[in-house]
Amino acid sequence: MTTKAKQKSNKTIKVFDDLEAISRFAAEKFIDIGNRAIKNSGRFSIALAGGSTPKPLYELLATAEYESRIDWEKAYFFLGDERDVSPMSEKSNYRMINETMLANLPIPKTNIFRWHTEIINALEVAESYQRTLIKFFELSDGEFPRFDLILLGMGDDGHTASIFPHSAAITESRKLAVANYVEKLDTNRLTLTFPVINNAANVMFLVGGKSKSSALKQVLKGTVNPEKFPSQNVEVSNGNLLWLFDKNSAAELTGDFD
């Protein structure tokens, strides 16, 4: 791990040698945030990210080294986004996360809240997930959940969760969860919205790979244009925003990351 880090307001950026180092650091943060949440409120609420980048983190958390370091029965898992496919599909975020982590830890099934994509209508899936969030967090009208931790990735087009460039979810300001049509994929994706993400106590981006370098430069250093680079909309209002990326994805960045 390199020593380069910059703190400004609630945003911290750290650069690592590789994805393995990112995963190790993220696992330690996960445990630390979780234990503090359990101590303060009796539970730890997390929204997990899909994709390939967080997979090594999930595998690491499922090892004996980490299993003993937190009370998993007090951890409650949501998914930040999902593909509109069967939970048994190889494309399912839930399936990947379950097989790499959830099923390998002593987590009660009642603590796992997946998107019910077996419902055929994507709008109904999103509405169902919103109701789940309202019930779990005991929300009143107009309130947003406050997750202890939300994990995010970033695509090479600057998208995060399933909020893609020029999609309707970018400007959603009231709903907690939406079905978001992605024109370039010609499909619906299911995702939490930016008001939910930005209300979290901790948001942690995990970014790896040279294919992300151009978008990462634009997101962190470029002109603010969230329609083109949705990840720019992640600005935690009353919490901590942590960017973790490797040298390859940081290849086009220079300076101290102010």
Secondary structure by P-SEA (a helix, b strand, c coil): cccbbbbcccbbbbbcccaaaaaaaaaaaaaaaaaaaaacccbbbbbbbbcccaaaaaaaaaccccccccccccbbbbbcccccccccccccaaaaaaaacccccccccccccccccccccaaaaaaaaaaaaaaaacccccccccccbbbbccccccccccccccccccccccccccccccccccbbbbbbcaaaaaaccbbbbbbbcccaaaaaaaacccccccccccccccccccbbbbbbbccccccccccccc
